[in-house]
Amino acid sequence: MRAPATWPMAGILTGVLMLTTGTVSAEPYGHRGQGLTRFQERLGLSDDQVRALHQAREQQWEGRQQIRRSMMAARRSLNELILQGADDTAIKAKTAEIQQLTGQALELRVKAMQDFAKILTPEQRTRVLQRHHRPHSEVDLPAAG
């Protein structure tokens, strides 16, 4: 069964948001890695847009990390319940907790994608969509010639 088309886009936009706002954030602002520079060039992002992406990510960072920590703890707890032979009620309750956390994580992801889309111009959104619709093997290949 094939995943809905929105899931790959969610991954792309989340990855793009992470790339532009977090994966190279340990470096000083003026000394970012080549990935950010390439991305900024490919989309034609202005310095103001890059700053806006950073700000959007920073606003959501703690919430995303808290949900991530809670999910990890809940999964460990579920594994322990299963291995300890807990009854179905306890297992179902823990499963419901994980499903609730998964829903919260998805809501944050959607919010991040919406924030990302608001920062881009219509032309930049079109470029992201075009890259999304290319086969995975062609996404980062250099141009022929």
Residue frames as a rotation matrix with the C-alpha (Angstrom) as fourth column:
MET 1
0.579 0.815 0.000 0.00
0.815 -0.579 0.000 0.00
0.000 0.000 -1.000 0.00
ARG 2
-0.308 -0.700 0.644 1.36
0.696 -0.628 -0.349 3.39
0.649 0.341 0.680 -0.97
ALA 3
-0.408 0.085 -0.909 1.53
0.772 -0.499 -0.393 6.22
-0.487 -0.862 0.138 1.58
PRO 4
0.716 0.695 0.065 -0.56
0.641 -0.619 -0.454 9.31
-0.276 0.366 -0.889 0.86
ALA 5
0.256 -0.623 0.739 1.24
0.711 -0.396 -0.581 11.98
0.655 0.674 0.342 -1.14
THR 6
0.746 0.067 0.663 1.11
-0.265 -0.883 0.387 14.38
0.611 -0.465 -0.641 1.80
TRP 7
0.912 -0.411 -0.021 3.49
0.196 0.388 0.901 12.27
-0.362 -0.825 0.434 3.90
PRO 8
0.136 -0.919 0.369 6.49
0.990 0.109 -0.094 12.67
0.046 0.378 0.925 1.59
MET 9
0.173 -0.037 0.984 5.80
0.279 -0.956 -0.085 16.40
0.945 0.290 -0.155 1.42
ALA 10
0.957 0.174 0.232 5.63
-0.171 -0.308 0.936 16.53
0.234 -0.935 -0.265 5.21
GLY 11
0.627 -0.778 -0.030 9.01
0.651 0.502 0.569 14.86
-0.428 -0.377 0.822 5.35
ILE 12
-0.005 -0.621 0.784 10.50
0.883 -0.371 -0.289 17.16
0.470 0.690 0.550 2.77
LEU 13
0.395 0.212 0.894 9.25
-0.006 -0.972 0.233 20.33
0.919 -0.098 -0.383 4.42
THR 14
0.995 -0.081 0.056 10.24
-0.053 0.039 0.998 19.16
-0.084 -0.996 0.035 7.87
GLY 15
0.384 -0.909 0.160 13.68
0.877 0.413 0.243 18.20
-0.287 0.047 0.957 6.58
VAL 16
0.036 -0.319 0.947 14.00
0.634 -0.725 -0.268 21.51
0.772 0.610 0.176 4.82
LEU 17
0.752 0.298 0.588 12.97
-0.219 -0.728 0.649 23.35
0.622 -0.617 -0.483 7.96
MET 18
0.878 -0.475 -0.052 15.46
0.259 0.382 0.887 21.34
-0.402 -0.792 0.459 10.01
LEU 19
0.195 -0.848 0.493 18.20
0.977 0.126 -0.170 21.87
0.082 0.515 0.853 7.43
THR 20
0.027 -0.168 0.985 17.72
0.392 -0.905 -0.165 25.59
0.920 0.391 0.041 7.30
THR 21
0.436 0.304 0.847 17.11
-0.490 -0.709 0.507 26.09
0.755 -0.636 -0.160 10.97
GLY 22
0.804 0.049 0.593 18.74
-0.588 0.223 0.778 23.45
-0.094 -0.974 0.208 13.06
THR 23
0.915 -0.401 0.045 21.14
0.402 0.915 -0.024 20.92
-0.032 0.040 0.999 11.74
VAL 24
0.046 -0.942 0.332 23.93
0.748 -0.188 -0.636 23.46
0.662 0.278 0.696 11.33
SER 25
0.734 0.401 0.548 22.95
0.052 -0.838 0.543 25.77
0.677 -0.370 -0.636 14.17
ALA 26
0.725 -0.530 -0.439 26.00
0.604 0.184 0.775 24.91
-0.330 -0.827 0.454 16.27
GLU 27
-0.289 -0.839 0.460 28.12
0.952 -0.300 0.051 26.99
0.096 0.453 0.886 13.90
PRO 28
-0.534 0.077 -0.842 28.22
0.240 -0.941 -0.239 30.78
-0.811 -0.330 0.484 14.19
TYR 29
0.467 0.881 -0.070 25.58
0.190 -0.177 -0.966 32.46
-0.863 0.438 -0.251 12.02
GLY 30
0.544 -0.287 -0.788 28.09
-0.745 -0.597 -0.297 33.81
-0.386 0.749 -0.539 9.51
HIS 31
-0.516 -0.833 -0.199 29.86
-0.851 0.471 0.233 30.44
-0.100 0.290 -0.952 9.15
ARG 32
0.422 0.769 0.480 27.06
-0.627 0.630 -0.458 28.04
-0.655 -0.108 0.748 8.26
GLY 33
-0.316 -0.529 0.787 27.79
0.110 0.804 0.585 24.80
-0.942 0.272 -0.196 6.43
GLN 34
-0.943 -0.153 -0.296 27.59
-0.270 -0.171 0.948 24.28
-0.195 0.973 0.120 2.69
GLY 35
-0.641 0.758 0.120 24.19
0.767 0.627 0.136 22.52
0.028 0.179 -0.983 2.97
LEU 36
0.144 0.697 -0.702 22.48
0.625 -0.614 -0.481 25.70
-0.767 -0.370 -0.524 4.10
THR 37
-0.410 -0.371 -0.833 24.25
-0.345 -0.783 0.518 27.76
-0.844 0.500 0.193 1.44
ARG 38
-0.996 0.059 0.071 23.19
0.090 0.473 0.877 25.33
0.018 0.879 -0.476 -1.31
PHE 39
-0.309 0.946 -0.097 19.63
0.941 0.290 -0.172 25.27
-0.135 -0.144 -0.980 0.00
GLN 40
0.057 0.279 -0.959 19.50
0.275 -0.928 -0.254 29.05
-0.960 -0.249 -0.129 0.27
GLU 41
-0.705 -0.395 -0.589 20.77
-0.435 -0.415 0.799 29.33
-0.560 0.819 0.121 -3.31
ARG 42
-0.904 0.365 0.221 18.43
0.423 0.697 0.579 26.67
0.058 0.617 -0.785 -4.71
LEU 43
0.027 0.986 -0.166 15.36
0.994 -0.044 -0.097 28.36
-0.103 -0.162 -0.981 -3.28
GLY 44
-0.317 -0.208 0.925 16.70
0.442 -0.895 -0.050 31.89
0.839 0.393 0.376 -3.49
LEU 45
0.523 0.504 -0.687 16.11
0.826 -0.101 0.554 32.52
0.210 -0.858 -0.469 0.21
SER 46
0.340 -0.376 0.862 16.90
-0.156 -0.927 -0.342 35.99
0.927 -0.019 -0.374 1.48
ASP 47
-0.752 -0.643 -0.145 18.80
0.097 0.110 -0.989 36.51
0.652 -0.758 -0.020 4.72
ASP 48
-0.536 0.642 0.548 15.53
-0.842 -0.452 -0.293 37.69
0.060 -0.619 0.783 6.28
GLN 49
0.478 0.723 -0.500 13.84
-0.684 0.663 0.305 34.43
0.551 0.196 0.811 5.28
VAL 50
-0.111 -0.605 -0.789 16.66
0.206 0.763 -0.613 32.37
0.972 -0.231 0.040 6.78
ARG 51
-0.920 -0.205 0.333 16.36
-0.240 -0.377 -0.895 34.36
0.309 -0.903 0.298 10.02
ALA 52
-0.099 0.969 0.228 12.58
-0.986 -0.127 0.112 33.84
0.138 -0.213 0.967 10.00
LEU 53
0.417 0.188 -0.889 13.07
-0.265 0.961 0.079 30.09
0.870 0.203 0.450 9.57
HIS 54
-0.615 -0.702 -0.360 15.46
0.227 0.279 -0.933 30.05
0.755 -0.655 -0.012 12.52
GLN 55
-0.776 0.360 0.519 13.00
-0.624 -0.563 -0.542 31.99
0.097 -0.744 0.661 14.64
ALA 56
0.270 0.924 -0.270 10.11
-0.859 0.358 0.367 29.67
0.436 0.133 0.890 13.72
ARG 57
0.162 -0.286 -0.945 12.17
0.102 0.957 -0.272 26.63
0.982 -0.052 0.184 14.64
GLU 58
-0.842 -0.537 0.050 13.32
0.036 -0.149 -0.988 28.09
0.538 -0.831 0.144 17.93
GLN 59
-0.403 0.776 0.486 9.72
-0.899 -0.434 -0.052 28.80
0.171 -0.458 0.873 18.90
GLN 60
0.625 0.712 -0.321 8.79
-0.671 0.700 0.246 25.14
0.400 0.061 0.915 18.45
TRP 61
-0.203 -0.848 -0.490 12.00
-0.462 0.524 -0.716 23.48
0.864 0.081 -0.498 19.57
GLU 62
-0.795 -0.163 0.583 11.20
-0.606 0.218 -0.765 22.89
-0.002 -0.962 -0.273 23.24
GLY 63
0.174 0.950 0.259 7.72
-0.855 0.277 -0.439 21.54
-0.489 -0.145 0.860 22.54
ARG 64
0.591 -0.010 -0.806 9.04
-0.615 0.640 -0.459 19.14
0.521 0.768 0.373 19.93
GLN 65
-0.480 -0.851 -0.213 11.81
-0.433 0.441 -0.786 17.96
0.763 -0.285 -0.580 22.24
GLN 66
-0.558 0.343 0.755 9.39
-0.769 0.129 -0.627 17.43
-0.313 -0.930 0.192 25.13
ILE 67
0.592 0.797 -0.119 7.09
-0.772 0.518 -0.368 15.33
-0.232 0.310 0.922 22.97
ARG 68
0.277 -0.585 -0.762 10.09
-0.507 0.584 -0.633 13.36
0.816 0.562 -0.135 21.69
ARG 69
-0.755 -0.581 0.304 11.25
-0.536 0.282 -0.796 12.64
0.376 -0.764 -0.524 25.25
SER 70
-0.191 0.787 0.587 7.72
-0.822 0.198 -0.534 11.68
-0.536 -0.584 0.609 26.30
MET 71
0.655 0.418 -0.629 7.35
-0.728 0.571 -0.378 9.35
0.201 0.706 0.679 23.30
MET 72
-0.199 -0.816 -0.543 10.62
-0.447 0.569 -0.691 7.60
0.872 0.106 -0.477 24.06
ALA 73
-0.808 -0.084 0.583 9.64
-0.588 0.186 -0.787 7.14
-0.043 -0.979 -0.200 27.72
ALA 74
0.173 0.963 0.206 6.17
-0.857 0.250 -0.450 5.88
-0.485 -0.098 0.869 26.79
ARG 75
0.520 -0.040 -0.853 7.60
-0.634 0.652 -0.416 3.37
0.573 0.758 0.314 24.31
ARG 76
-0.625 -0.768 -0.136 10.07
-0.413 0.474 -0.778 2.09
0.662 -0.431 -0.613 26.88
SER 77
-0.586 0.489 0.646 7.24
-0.703 0.088 -0.705 1.77
-0.402 -0.868 0.292 29.37
LEU 78
0.507 0.791 -0.344 5.09
-0.856 0.414 -0.310 -0.10
-0.103 0.452 0.886 26.85
ASN 79
0.078 -0.568 -0.819 7.93
-0.479 0.699 -0.531 -2.53
0.874 0.434 -0.218 26.15
GLU 80
-0.859 -0.403 0.315 8.36
-0.442 0.276 -0.853 -3.12
0.257 -0.873 -0.415 29.88
LEU 81
-0.123 0.904 0.409 4.64
-0.867 0.103 -0.487 -3.71
-0.483 -0.415 0.771 30.33
ILE 82
0.590 0.337 -0.734 4.61
-0.729 0.613 -0.305 -6.24
0.347 0.715 0.607 27.51
LEU 83
-0.195 -0.788 -0.584 7.74
-0.325 0.614 -0.719 -8.05
0.926 0.050 -0.375 28.73
GLN 84
-0.879 -0.097 0.468 6.44
-0.476 0.102 -0.873 -8.12
0.037 -0.990 -0.136 32.30
GLY 85
-0.773 0.608 -0.181 3.18
0.514 0.768 0.382 -9.71
0.371 0.202 -0.906 31.16
ALA 86
-0.851 0.486 -0.200 0.92
-0.232 -0.689 -0.686 -6.80
-0.471 -0.538 0.700 32.08
ASP 87
-0.187 0.878 0.441 -2.78
0.604 0.457 -0.653 -7.11
-0.775 0.144 -0.615 31.41
ASP 88
-0.286 0.134 0.949 -4.40
0.938 -0.163 0.306 -5.85
0.196 0.977 -0.079 28.22
THR 89
0.771 0.633 -0.073 -5.92
0.631 -0.744 0.221 -2.83
0.085 -0.216 -0.973 29.99
ALA 90
0.456 -0.692 -0.559 -2.51
0.156 -0.556 0.816 -1.45
-0.876 -0.460 -0.146 30.99
ILE 91
-0.526 -0.665 0.530 -1.09
0.609 0.140 0.781 -2.13
-0.594 0.733 0.331 27.53
LYS 92
0.061 0.640 0.766 -4.05
0.950 -0.272 0.152 -0.45
0.306 0.719 -0.624 25.82
ALA 93
0.861 0.228 -0.455 -3.75
0.412 -0.838 0.358 2.58
-0.300 -0.496 -0.815 28.11
LYS 94
0.002 -0.945 -0.327 -0.06
0.154 -0.323 0.934 2.96
-0.988 -0.052 0.145 27.28
THR 95
-0.507 -0.107 0.855 -0.81
0.834 0.188 0.518 2.48
-0.216 0.976 -0.006 23.58
ALA 96
0.554 0.779 0.294 -3.45
0.809 -0.587 0.031 5.24
0.196 0.221 -0.955 23.78
GLU 97
0.630 -0.414 -0.657 -0.87
0.177 -0.747 0.641 7.52
-0.756 -0.520 -0.397 25.44
ILE 98
-0.477 -0.849 0.229 1.57
0.383 0.034 0.923 6.87
-0.791 0.528 0.309 22.59
GLN 99
-0.193 0.493 0.848 -1.16
0.972 -0.022 0.234 7.56
0.134 0.870 -0.475 20.02
GLN 100
0.826 0.490 -0.278 -1.98
0.541 -0.828 0.147 10.85
-0.158 -0.272 -0.949 21.74
LEU 101
0.219 -0.841 -0.496 1.68
0.055 -0.497 0.866 11.88
-0.974 -0.217 -0.063 21.73
THR 102
-0.559 -0.371 0.741 1.95
0.704 0.259 0.661 10.89
-0.437 0.892 0.117 18.07
GLY 103
0.352 0.787 0.507 -1.01
0.915 -0.404 -0.007 13.16
0.200 0.466 -0.862 17.32
GLN 104
0.804 -0.116 -0.583 0.62
0.198 -0.872 0.447 16.03
-0.560 -0.475 -0.678 19.18
ALA 105
-0.268 -0.963 0.026 3.86
0.248 -0.042 0.968 15.50
-0.931 0.266 0.250 17.26
LEU 106
-0.343 0.220 0.913 1.94
0.939 0.119 0.324 15.55
-0.038 0.968 -0.247 13.98
GLU 107
0.755 0.654 -0.043 0.21
0.655 -0.756 0.007 18.79
-0.028 -0.034 -0.999 14.99
LEU 108
0.445 -0.678 -0.585 3.58
-0.009 -0.657 0.754 20.41
-0.895 -0.330 -0.299 15.67
ARG 109
-0.513 -0.639 0.573 4.91
0.530 0.289 0.797 19.11
-0.675 0.712 0.190 12.37
VAL 110
0.134 0.668 0.732 1.95
0.980 -0.200 0.003 20.58
0.148 0.717 -0.681 10.49
LYS 111
0.878 0.159 -0.452 2.43
0.304 -0.914 0.270 23.90
-0.370 -0.374 -0.851 12.30
ALA 112
-0.035 -0.975 -0.221 6.12
0.096 -0.223 0.970 23.89
-0.995 0.013 0.101 11.35
MET 113
-0.504 -0.107 0.857 5.24
0.818 0.258 0.514 23.21
-0.276 0.960 -0.042 7.72
GLN 114
0.563 0.773 0.291 2.66
0.817 -0.573 -0.061 25.99
0.120 0.272 -0.955 7.73
ASP 115
0.674 -0.401 -0.621 5.17
0.071 -0.801 0.595 28.41
-0.736 -0.445 -0.511 9.23
PHE 116
-0.405 -0.862 0.304 7.72
0.351 0.160 0.922 27.34
-0.844 0.481 0.238 6.63
ALA 117
-0.198 0.409 0.891 5.24
0.980 0.078 0.182 27.82
0.005 0.909 -0.416 3.78
LYS 118
0.811 0.543 -0.219 4.30
0.560 -0.828 0.018 31.31
-0.172 -0.137 -0.975 5.03
ILE 119
0.276 -0.805 -0.525 7.95
0.020 -0.542 0.840 32.39
-0.961 -0.243 -0.133 4.91
LEU 120
-0.595 -0.535 0.600 8.45
0.541 0.285 0.791 31.29
-0.594 0.795 0.120 1.30
THR 121
-0.468 0.424 -0.775 7.31
-0.716 -0.696 0.052 33.21
-0.518 0.579 0.630 -1.74
PRO 122
0.636 0.754 0.161 4.91
-0.472 0.546 -0.692 31.46
-0.610 0.364 0.703 -4.14
GLU 123
0.570 -0.497 -0.655 7.83
-0.658 0.201 -0.725 30.84
0.492 0.844 -0.212 -6.52
GLN 124
-0.521 -0.795 0.310 9.91
-0.816 0.359 -0.452 29.26
0.248 -0.489 -0.836 -3.76
ARG 125
-0.070 0.580 0.811 7.00
-0.586 0.634 -0.504 27.01
-0.807 -0.511 0.296 -2.73
THR 126
0.843 0.357 -0.402 6.71
-0.523 0.370 -0.767 25.95
-0.125 0.857 0.499 -6.38
ARG 127
0.049 -0.914 -0.404 10.43
-0.775 0.220 -0.592 25.05
0.630 0.342 -0.697 -6.43
VAL 128
-0.588 -0.205 0.783 10.03
-0.734 0.541 -0.410 22.93
-0.340 -0.816 -0.468 -3.28
LEU 129
0.393 0.826 0.404 7.05
-0.468 0.558 -0.685 21.15
-0.791 0.080 0.606 -4.83
GLN 130
0.704 -0.194 -0.683 8.96
-0.651 0.208 -0.730 20.55
0.284 0.959 0.020 -8.07
ARG 131
-0.429 -0.903 0.021 11.85
-0.805 0.371 -0.462 19.01
0.410 -0.216 -0.886 -6.14
HIS 132
-0.333 0.398 0.855 9.35
-0.660 0.549 -0.513 16.89
-0.673 -0.735 0.080 -4.24
HIS 133
0.666 0.745 0.037 7.84
-0.468 0.456 -0.757 15.47
-0.581 0.487 0.653 -7.42
ARG 134
0.193 -0.680 -0.707 11.17
-0.871 0.213 -0.443 14.38
0.452 0.702 -0.551 -8.92
PRO 135
0.754 -0.011 -0.657 12.23
0.155 0.975 0.161 10.77
0.639 -0.223 0.736 -8.38
HIS 136
0.933 -0.360 -0.014 14.38
-0.043 -0.150 0.988 10.46
-0.358 -0.921 -0.155 -5.26
SER 137
0.311 -0.874 0.373 17.39
0.810 0.450 0.376 9.38
-0.497 0.185 0.848 -7.30
GLU 138
0.070 -0.252 0.965 17.33
0.828 -0.525 -0.197 12.69
0.557 0.813 0.172 -9.23
VAL 139
0.863 0.454 -0.221 16.89
0.498 -0.688 0.528 15.11
0.088 -0.565 -0.820 -6.32
ASP 140
0.714 -0.625 -0.316 20.53
-0.214 -0.625 0.751 15.90
-0.666 -0.468 -0.580 -5.68
LEU 141
0.282 -0.625 0.728 22.23
0.856 0.507 0.103 14.80
-0.433 0.594 0.678 -8.87
PRO 142
-0.391 -0.457 -0.799 24.37
0.015 -0.871 0.491 17.42
-0.920 0.180 0.347 -10.56
ALA 143
0.626 0.609 -0.488 23.12
-0.425 -0.259 -0.868 18.77
-0.654 0.750 0.097 -13.86
ALA 144
0.464 -0.423 0.778 24.31
0.699 0.714 -0.029 16.86
-0.544 0.557 0.627 -16.92
GLY 145
0.929 -0.091 0.359 26.88
0.235 -0.606 -0.760 18.53
0.286 0.790 -0.541 -19.08
